[in-house]
Amino acid sequence: MKPESRRIIELTEYQLATFEQDSIPESVGQKIYHNYAKEIEIEFPNFKTKYQWHLKSKGRVGNIPITPEFHIAIGPKVPIHNLFGMLDYAYNLNIKFPQGSIQCQSLQESYERLANILAQKILERCRKGLYRDYLSKTERLAYIRGRVDLRSAL
């Protein structure tokens, strides 16, 4: 593999992907095994694997830079445009998605869409106001509640 070339392996969440023995350097396989065992299940080429690499994402989605020249891109098992509806439902975000507005085909596009939604929510919050003052109330009580002002109590 040339040092100036950049190689990106694409995986899909929870799906087994096979690669030829010479497509992944042994050193990269060892880095994946030692540093990313929680994210990626890896089997080295051997008789059992028909001398191919077996890689499988354990539920993580995103980009993993193994070395500067070798990256792994893991996509979700569901179409990306469905993720927004699931996020809205799961976290009750009350994000109003206009019909047909979510046409993301890649993780980069989905990140941009999420950043756009975040920016809209921040602007909405700014219009409503960012700060509410604490209401201070002082009373003599037979029990402790809230803060105790030691200077005035002494």
NUTITOR-417880 format. One line per field, with one value per residue (C-alpha): x, y, z. Coordinates in nm, 2 decimals. Layout:
BEGIN
xx	X/...
yy	Y/...
zz	Z/...
***
This chain:
BEGIN
xx	0.00/0.14/0.19/0.02/-0.29/-0.58/-0.79/-1.14/-1.32/-1.70/-1.90/-2.26/-2.37/-2.41/-2.34/-2.04/-1.81/-1.53/-1.21/-0.93/-0.62/-0.40/-0.66/-0.58/-0.23/-0.15/-0.04/-0.38/-0.57/-0.37/-0.45/-0.82/-0.81/-0.62/-0.77/-1.13/-1.24/-1.55/-1.66/-1.55/-1.54/-1.24/-1.12/-0.78/-0.73/-0.70/-0.83/-1.16/-1.22/-1.10/-0.80/-1.02/-1.06/-1.40/-1.51/-1.84/-1.95/-2.09/-2.35/-2.13/-2.17/-1.92/-1.57/-1.27/-0.92/-0.70/-0.39/-0.35/-0.38/-0.64/-1.00/-1.31/-1.65/-1.94/-2.29/-2.62/-2.82/-3.13/-3.15/-3.01/-3.32/-3.51/-3.28/-3.43/-3.78/-3.65/-3.46/-3.77/-3.98/-3.73/-3.63/-3.95/-3.76/-4.07/-3.87/-4.10/-3.97/-4.12/-4.23/-3.95/-3.69/-3.47/-3.28/-2.96/-2.76/-2.44/-2.33/-2.18/-2.52/-2.69/-2.44/-2.51/-2.88/-2.84/-2.62/-2.89/-3.16/-2.94/-2.89/-3.26/-3.34/-3.07/-3.22/-3.57/-3.44/-3.27/-3.59/-3.77/-3.49/-3.19/-3.19/-3.44/-3.35/-3.36/-3.64/-3.50/-3.73/-3.62/-3.82/-3.76/-3.85/-3.83/-3.64/-3.37/-3.47/-3.27/-2.96/-2.87/-2.73/-2.47/-2.38/-2.73/-2.80/-2.50
yy	0.00/0.34/0.58/0.87/0.67/0.67/0.36/0.36/0.04/0.06/-0.15/-0.17/-0.20/-0.56/-0.70/-0.92/-0.79/-0.99/-0.86/-1.02/-1.11/-0.85/-0.56/-0.50/-0.49/-0.72/-0.42/-0.25/-0.57/-0.58/-0.22/-0.29/-0.60/-0.42/-0.08/-0.12/-0.46/-0.31/-0.15/-0.40/-0.78/-0.90/-1.24/-1.26/-1.46/-1.83/-2.16/-2.11/-1.77/-1.90/-1.67/-1.35/-1.08/-1.08/-0.75/-0.68/-0.36/-0.43/-0.15/0.15/0.39/0.65/0.69/0.53/0.64/0.34/0.50/0.82/0.62/0.36/0.44/0.25/0.40/0.23/0.31/0.23/-0.07/0.14/0.41/0.74/0.94/0.71/0.79/1.14/1.00/0.74/1.01/1.23/0.94/0.80/1.13/1.32/1.60/1.75/1.83/1.92/1.75/1.90/1.62/1.52/1.75/1.47/1.32/1.23/0.96/0.97/1.02/1.36/1.48/1.36/1.54/1.86/1.81/1.75/2.07/2.26/2.14/2.22/2.57/2.62/2.50/2.74/3.03/2.94/2.93/3.27/3.42/3.28/3.40/3.23/3.34/3.31/3.47/3.28/3.40/3.49/3.44/3.47/3.33/3.21/2.85/2.58/2.36/2.40/2.45/2.59/2.80/2.90/3.25/3.20/3.56/3.68/3.37/3.44
zz	0.00/-0.10/0.19/0.00/-0.08/0.15/0.19/0.34/0.42/0.44/0.68/0.77/1.13/1.25/0.90/0.82/0.55/0.39/0.24/0.05/0.24/0.07/0.11/0.48/0.61/0.90/1.12/1.06/1.15/1.48/1.56/1.49/1.72/2.00/1.99/1.86/1.99/2.15/1.82/1.55/1.56/1.34/1.23/1.06/0.74/0.80/0.68/0.86/0.69/0.35/0.39/0.40/0.66/0.84/0.99/1.16/1.34/1.69/1.67/1.63/1.34/1.22/1.10/1.27/1.16/1.22/1.07/0.88/0.56/0.66/0.78/0.85/0.77/0.94/0.81/0.99/0.90/0.84/0.57/0.71/0.64/0.88/1.16/1.21/1.26/1.51/1.70/1.71/1.84/2.09/2.25/2.20/2.03/1.87/1.56/1.28/0.97/0.65/0.41/0.18/0.34/0.47/0.18/0.34/0.16/0.38/0.73/0.64/0.51/0.83/1.05/0.85/0.89/1.27/1.29/1.11/1.35/1.65/1.51/1.46/1.81/1.96/1.77/1.89/2.25/2.21/2.09/2.40/2.63/2.78/3.15/3.43/3.76/4.09/4.31/4.65/4.95/5.31/5.60/5.96/5.97/6.24/5.99/5.73/5.37/5.08/5.18/5.53/5.57/5.85/5.88/5.96/6.17/6.39
***
